[in-house]
Amino acid sequence: MDISHWISHWADWQGARTAVHFAGRDISYGEMDGRVRRLAAMLQQQLDVGHGDRLAHLGYNSPELLELLFACAHLGAMLVPLNWRLAPPEHAWILRHCEPKAIFVEADFHRHLDCLGAEVPAVRKIAYGPAPGTDWRSYGELLAAAKTDRLVAAGSLADPVTIVYTSGTTGRPKGAVLTQEAIFYNAVNAIAAQDITGQDHVLTVLPMFHVGGMNIQTTPAIHAGARITILPRFNAGITLAAIERRKPTIFLAVPAMAMALTADPDWAGVDLSSLRLVGLGSSAVPEAVLRAFLDRGVPATQVYGLTESAPVAICLPVADAWSRMGSCGKSALHCQARIVDDNGEPVAAGMRGEIVLAGRNLFREYWRDEAGTADAFTGGWFHTGDIGHQDGDGYYYVDERKKDVVISGGENIYPAELENILADCPELAEAAVVGRPDPRWGEIPVACVVVQPGSVIQGADILALFEGRLAHYKHPRAVIFMAALPRNAMGKVEKFTLREQCAVADD
């Protein structure tokens, strides 16, 4: 059995029920089952895709991307969803690294892929829509020639099903290999944590090339037999309109998206009454972002995880959204978590340490990187690189990335503490804190800020925000005004880029 069984099961039980809504069209579970089977047959018969082969996808969110995941699962093949925001050289590196048998490409990216030229000569190019050149093949034409009665299934839960390249905030991305079993246990974790049932309606806006967009709510919704509305990409106004019109019950966003929604002119008047839950994750969530939803009566909960954990690892129960604001919750059903010191020993409640994870939702390996895989695991625990702590009741809090902690005069300074204060300042559109080299202290914290249009706030005003709120040694020593913060595709601030920019500014 493979995870495409989820779709065939619901096709048998409730075949007429809507599985996916996209671009004004409903796709039922029965129709989706037929589409996945035909796609798997096409891959097998037209492209000679077999067990262990890789297939890449370059495009926005779509039913085709979701179906490609399940078709790969049916064959025991692996999907490599590409971040469409990357530059051609970055895509070329990934494609050379994973060596896919073919790449499926939306029209907006046909020319982009052609720019790669001889750098990836062996990859067959499949175009959604008409083939744009003689070296391309048409998805529709290939699909039309497939014979489902000749389809031979070869996939199982033990097989790798996707290679997801990390967002690369610290250098070259790594390809995290997730098995079908990991996707299954992740779905169970997500369903249990978010109380997802067949009566739910998920709005998917987060990019599905990332495990957050694909696996926190989307694939779990398929497992539960729920409905999904897919938007191709995020736009604040379009997303708010979709919430009002489509009336989803659950929705997922990263902090940068949530801030864009709450800053939109339509935010105050949009009808959010259908939402029983908004999930927020991908990075530490400022309390101001959480309060924006809580003040509208919508429980805003946090989901903590990484690409390597598929990603659901720690979750805040819906019932605790108000009382435990700022916590990412407790371990998911099939995932263990600990806070450990530098020797790997558990620390006491309230003490900071690294978050480590264990469970069958975790990735198998980094693709073609034995050393990186071995470094990630110690004693059966995956080391996340995130610093956190637990309170006396066992709730987890994410404090910082281990590499982002500022060590000034021997004291650890956690930028998230400072960033929470900056997030409360209405004259700042966004802000981040990083360490800058200092000859006396080793490092000093520096605030990088983007002001709201029309604001005349000065650096001294920003530094004054910390008076009486944090110990003086934690205060930023300087403020750098910027037009925008560098972010990756998931909205995470690229702290390594900021550190480089701050070092140059100091020179």
C-alpha positions in Angstrom: 0.0 0.0 0.0 1.2 3.5 -0.8 -0.2 7.0 0.2 -2.1 7.3 -3.0 -4.5 4.9 -1.3 -5.8 7.8 0.7 -7.4 9.2 -2.5 -8.7 5.9 -3.8 -10.2 5.1 -0.4 -12.2 8.4 -0.4 -13.1 7.9 -4.0 -14.7 4.6 -3.0 -16.4 6.0 0.1 -17.4 9.5 -1.1 -16.4 9.8 -4.7 -18.6 12.7 -5.5 -17.3 14.8 -2.6 -15.1 17.7 -3.6 -11.4 17.1 -2.9 -9.9 20.2 -4.5 -11.2 23.5 -5.7 -8.9 25.5 -8.1 -9.5 28.3 -10.5 -13.3 28.1 -10.2 -13.4 24.3 -10.7 -14.2 21.5 -8.3 -12.3 18.2 -8.6 -14.1 15.4 -6.7 -12.3 12.5 -4.9 -13.5 10.2 -7.7 -12.1 12.4 -10.4 -8.8 13.0 -8.5 -8.3 9.3 -8.1 -8.7 8.8 -11.9 -6.3 11.8 -12.5 -3.6 10.4 -10.2 -3.9 6.9 -11.8 -3.7 8.3 -15.3 -0.7 10.5 -14.4 1.0 7.5 -12.9 0.4 5.5 -16.0 1.7 8.3 -18.2 4.9 8.5 -16.1 5.4 4.8 -16.3 4.5 4.3 -20.0 5.6 7.5 -21.7 8.6 8.6 -19.6 9.8 5.2 -18.3 9.6 6.4 -14.7 10.3 3.6 -12.2 11.1 2.8 -8.6 13.6 5.4 -7.2 13.5 7.8 -10.2 13.2 11.5 -9.5 10.8 14.0 -11.1 11.0 17.8 -10.7 8.3 20.3 -10.7 8.6 24.1 -11.4 5.4 26.1 -11.0 2.9 27.6 -8.6 0.5 25.8 -6.4 -1.9 23.6 -8.4 -3.8 20.4 -8.4 -1.2 19.0 -10.8 1.5 19.4 -8.2 -0.5 17.6 -5.6 -1.4 14.8 -8.0 2.2 14.4 -9.1 3.2 13.7 -5.4 0.6 10.9 -5.2 1.5 9.5 -8.7 5.1 9.3 -7.6 4.0 7.5 -4.5 2.1 5.0 -6.5 5.2 4.2 -8.5 7.8 4.4 -5.8 9.3 7.5 -7.5 10.3 10.8 -5.9 9.0 14.3 -6.4 11.4 17.2 -6.3 9.3 20.4 -5.9 11.4 23.4 -6.9 11.2 26.8 -5.3 10.1 29.0 -8.2 11.7 32.1 -6.8 15.2 30.8 -7.2 17.5 32.0 -10.0 18.5 29.8 -12.9 22.0 29.0 -11.5 20.3 27.8 -8.2 17.9 25.6 -10.1 20.8 24.2 -12.2 22.7 23.2 -9.1 19.6 21.4 -7.6 18.8 19.6 -10.9 22.4 18.5 -11.3 22.4 17.3 -7.6 19.2 15.2 -7.8 19.3 14.2 -11.5 15.6 14.0 -12.2 14.3 12.0 -15.2 12.0 14.9 -16.2 10.9 18.3 -15.1 7.3 19.5 -15.3 7.1 23.2 -15.9 4.3 25.8 -15.9 4.2 28.4 -18.7 5.5 31.2 -16.6 8.8 29.3 -16.3 9.4 27.9 -19.7 11.9 30.6 -20.7 13.5 30.4 -17.2 14.2 26.7 -17.8 15.5 27.3 -21.3 18.1 29.6 -19.8 19.7 26.6 -18.1 20.6 25.3 -21.5 23.5 22.8 -21.5 23.8 22.9 -17.7 21.1 20.2 -17.4 21.1 18.6 -20.8 19.7 15.2 -19.7 16.5 16.5 -18.1 13.4 16.0 -20.3 11.2 19.1 -20.2 7.4 18.6 -19.9 5.3 21.7 -20.5 1.9 22.3 -18.9 0.1 23.6 -21.9 1.4 23.6 -25.5 5.1 22.6 -25.9 7.1 25.8 -26.4 9.8 24.2 -28.5 11.0 21.1 -30.2 12.9 20.0 -27.1 9.8 20.1 -25.0 6.9 17.6 -24.7 3.3 18.5 -23.9 1.8 17.3 -20.6 -1.7 17.0 -22.0 -0.6 15.0 -25.0 1.5 12.6 -22.9 -1.5 12.2 -20.5 -3.9 11.4 -23.3 -1.8 8.5 -24.5 -1.7 6.8 -21.0 -3.5 3.5 -20.4 -4.5 3.0 -16.8 -5.3 -0.7 -17.4 -1.6 -1.3 -17.9 -0.5 0.6 -14.8 1.8 -1.4 -12.5 2.0 -0.1 -8.9 5.4 -0.4 -7.3 5.3 2.0 -4.3 5.2 1.3 -0.6 5.3 3.3 2.7 9.0 2.4 3.0 9.9 4.2 -0.2 11.3 7.8 -0.4 8.6 10.0 -2.0 10.0 13.5 -2.1 13.3 15.3 -1.9 12.7 18.8 -0.5 15.5 21.2 -0.7 15.9 23.4 2.3 15.3 27.1 1.9 19.0 27.9 2.1 19.2 30.6 4.7 22.8 29.5 5.6 24.3 28.5 2.2 23.9 25.6 -0.2 20.5 23.9 0.2 20.3 20.3 1.4 17.9 17.8 -0.1 15.9 16.2 2.7 14.5 12.8 1.7 11.1 12.1 3.1 9.6 8.6 2.9 5.9 7.8 2.4 5.9 6.6 6.0 7.1 10.1 7.1 4.3 11.7 5.1 1.8 9.3 6.7 2.9 9.9 10.3 3.1 13.7 9.6 -0.5 13.6 8.4 -1.6 11.8 11.6 0.4 14.3 13.7 -1.3 17.2 11.8 -4.8 15.8 12.0 -4.5 15.1 15.7 -3.0 18.5 16.5 -5.5 20.5 14.5 -8.6 18.3 14.9 -8.9 18.0 11.1 -12.0 16.0 10.0 -13.7 15.4 6.7 -16.0 18.4 7.4 -13.0 20.8 7.3 -12.2 23.1 4.4 -8.5 24.0 4.0 -7.3 27.1 2.2 -3.8 26.5 0.8 -1.8 29.6 -0.1 1.6 28.8 1.4 3.9 27.5 -1.4 3.5 23.8 -1.9 7.2 23.4 -2.9 7.8 23.7 0.8 6.7 21.1 3.4 4.7 23.7 5.2 2.4 24.4 2.3 2.2 20.7 1.3 2.1 18.9 4.6 0.8 21.0 7.5 -2.8 21.1 6.2 -2.9 20.0 2.6 -1.9 16.4 2.5 -3.4 15.8 6.0 -6.7 17.1 4.5 -6.6 14.5 1.8 -5.9 11.8 4.4 -9.0 13.0 6.4 -11.2 13.3 3.3 -11.6 17.1 3.7 -11.9 19.8 1.0 -9.0 22.0 -0.2 -9.1 25.3 -2.0 -5.8 26.0 -3.6 -4.6 29.5 -4.6 -1.6 29.6 -7.0 0.4 32.0 -4.9 0.0 34.5 -2.1 -1.6 37.9 -2.5 -3.0 39.5 0.6 -6.1 41.0 -1.0 -6.9 37.8 -3.0 -6.4 35.7 0.0 -8.8 37.8 2.2 -11.3 37.7 -0.6 -11.0 33.9 -0.8 -11.5 33.6 2.9 -14.7 35.6 2.7 -16.0 33.9 -0.5 -14.8 30.2 -0.1 -15.4 30.2 3.7 -12.5 27.8 4.7 -12.4 26.5 8.3 -8.6 26.3 8.6 -5.8 28.3 7.0 -2.1 28.4 7.3 0.3 31.3 7.1 3.9 32.2 7.9 4.4 35.4 9.9 5.4 37.6 6.9 2.1 36.5 5.2 0.1 37.2 8.3 1.5 40.6 8.7 0.6 41.4 5.1 -2.9 40.2 5.7 -3.4 42.4 8.8 -1.9 45.4 7.1 -4.2 45.1 4.1 -6.9 47.8 3.8 -9.6 45.2 3.7 -8.5 43.4 6.9 -10.8 45.2 9.3 -13.9 44.5 7.3 -13.3 41.0 6.0 -15.6 38.2 7.3 -13.4 35.7 9.2 -16.3 33.9 10.8 -15.8 30.6 8.9 -12.3 30.1 10.4 -12.0 27.9 13.4 -8.2 27.9 13.3 -5.3 29.8 11.7 -2.0 28.0 11.9 1.2 30.1 12.1 4.6 28.7 11.8 8.0 28.5 9.9 9.7 30.8 12.3 9.2 32.4 15.7 5.9 34.2 15.6 5.7 37.7 17.1 2.9 38.1 19.7 1.6 41.1 17.7 0.8 38.8 14.8 -0.9 36.3 17.1 -3.0 39.0 18.7 -4.2 40.4 15.4 -6.1 37.1 14.8 -7.0 36.5 18.5 -8.5 40.0 18.7 -10.8 39.0 15.8 -11.9 35.9 17.7 -9.9 33.5 15.5 -7.7 31.0 17.4 -4.2 31.5 16.1 -2.0 28.5 17.0 1.6 27.7 16.3 3.1 24.7 14.5 6.8 24.1 14.9 8.8 21.9 12.6 11.4 21.8 9.8 11.7 20.4 6.4 13.4 17.4 8.0 10.4 16.7 10.3 7.9 16.7 7.4 7.3 19.3 9.2 4.8 18.7 12.1 6.7 18.1 15.3 5.4 20.5 18.1 1.9 22.0 18.0 -0.2 24.3 20.2 -3.6 22.9 20.9 -6.5 25.1 19.7 -7.8 25.3 23.3 -4.6 26.9 24.4 -4.4 29.6 21.7 -5.2 32.4 24.2 -3.7 31.1 27.4 -0.4 30.0 25.9 0.2 32.7 23.4 3.8 32.6 22.3 4.3 28.9 22.9 4.5 26.4 20.0 2.8 23.8 22.2 3.7 20.2 23.0 5.1 17.3 21.0 2.9 16.0 18.2 1.3 12.6 18.5 4.1 10.6 16.8 7.0 12.9 17.5 9.3 13.2 20.6 11.0 16.4 21.5 13.6 17.4 24.1 15.6 20.4 25.1 19.3 19.5 25.5 22.6 21.1 26.4 25.8 21.1 24.4 26.5 17.5 25.7 23.1 16.2 24.6 21.7 16.0 28.1 18.2 17.2 28.9 18.0 20.5 30.7 15.6 21.6 33.5 12.3 23.5 32.8 13.0 27.1 32.0 16.5 26.5 30.9 17.5 27.1 27.2 19.0 24.5 25.0 18.8 22.9 21.6 15.5 21.3 20.4 16.0 17.7 19.3 13.4 15.4 17.7 12.8 11.7 17.2 10.0 10.0 15.4 8.9 8.2 12.2 7.9 11.5 10.7 11.6 12.5 10.4 13.5 12.5 7.1 15.6 9.5 6.1 18.7 11.3 4.9 20.1 14.3 3.1 20.3 13.3 -0.6 23.9 12.3 -1.5 25.3 13.7 1.7 26.3 11.0 4.2 28.4 13.4 6.3 25.6 15.9 6.6 23.1 13.2 7.5 25.4 11.8 10.2 26.0 15.2 11.7 22.3 15.9 11.9 21.7 12.8 14.2 23.3 12.1 17.5 22.1 9.1 19.6 19.0 8.7 17.5 17.9 12.3 17.9 17.8 14.9 15.1 19.4 18.2 16.1 17.3 21.0 14.8 19.7 23.9 15.4 16.9 25.8 17.2 17.3 27.1 20.7 14.2 26.8 23.0 12.9 26.0 26.4 10.0 24.4 28.2 7.9 25.9 30.9 6.9 24.1 34.1 3.8 22.6 32.3 5.9 21.1 29.4 5.0 23.7 26.8 7.8 24.4 24.3 8.9 27.9 23.3 11.3 28.6 20.4 13.8 31.3 21.3 16.2 31.5 18.4 18.3 29.7 15.8 21.4 28.4 17.4 23.5 30.2 14.8 21.6 33.5 15.4 22.3 33.8 19.2 24.4 36.9 19.8 27.2 36.3 22.3 28.2 39.6 23.8 30.7 39.8 26.6 30.1 36.2 27.3 26.3 36.7 27.7 23.8 35.0 25.3 21.4 37.4 23.8 18.4 35.9 22.0 17.3 38.2 19.1 13.6 37.0 19.3 13.3 38.8 22.7 14.3 42.1 21.1 12.3 41.5 17.9 9.1 41.1 20.0 9.6 44.6 21.4 10.2 46.0 17.9 7.1 44.2 16.6 5.0 46.2 19.1 6.1 49.5 17.5 3.4 50.7 15.0 5.9 52.9 13.2 8.0 49.9 12.1 6.9 47.7 9.2 9.4 45.0 9.9 12.5 44.5 12.0 15.2 41.9 12.9 18.1 41.8 15.2 21.5 40.3 14.4 25.0 40.3 15.9 27.7 42.5 14.6 31.4 41.9 15.3 32.8 44.2 18.0 36.5 44.4 19.2 35.6 44.8 22.8 32.5 42.6 23.3 33.0 40.0 20.5 29.5 40.8 19.2 26.9 43.5 19.8 23.2 43.3 18.9 22.1 45.6 16.1 18.5 46.3 15.1 17.7 46.3 11.3 14.4 48.1 10.7 12.0 49.1 7.9 9.8 52.0 8.8 6.2 52.5 7.8 5.6 55.0 5.0 5.5 58.5 6.3 7.2 57.7 9.6 9.8 60.0 11.0 10.9 57.7 13.8 14.6 58.1 14.7 17.2 55.6 15.8 17.2 57.1 19.3 13.4 56.6 19.5 13.9 52.9 18.6 16.6 52.3 21.2 14.4 53.9 23.8 11.8 51.2 23.3 14.0 48.8 25.3 14.4 50.9 28.4 12.9 49.2 31.4 11.8 46.2 29.4 15.0 44.2 29.0 18.3 44.0 30.8 20.6 46.7 29.5 23.2 44.3 28.1 20.5 43.0 25.7 19.7 46.3 24.2 20.7 47.0 20.6 23.8 49.2 20.3 22.8 50.5 16.9 19.9 50.9 14.5 20.2 50.3 10.7 17.4 51.6 8.5 16.7 49.5 5.5 14.3 49.6 2.5 13.4 45.9 3.1 14.7 42.9 5.0 16.2 40.1 2.9 13.8 37.1 3.1 13.7 33.6 1.6 10.8 32.1 -0.2 9.1 31.1 3.1 9.3 34.6 4.4 12.1 33.9 6.9 14.6 36.7 7.3 17.9 35.7 6.0 20.0 36.5 9.0 23.3 35.5 7.4 22.7 38.2 4.7 21.8 40.7 7.4 25.0 40.0 9.3 27.0 40.5 6.1 25.2 43.8 5.4 25.7 45.0 9.0 29.4 44.2 8.9 29.8 46.3 5.8 27.7 49.1 7.3 30.1 49.1 10.2 33.1 49.4 8.0 
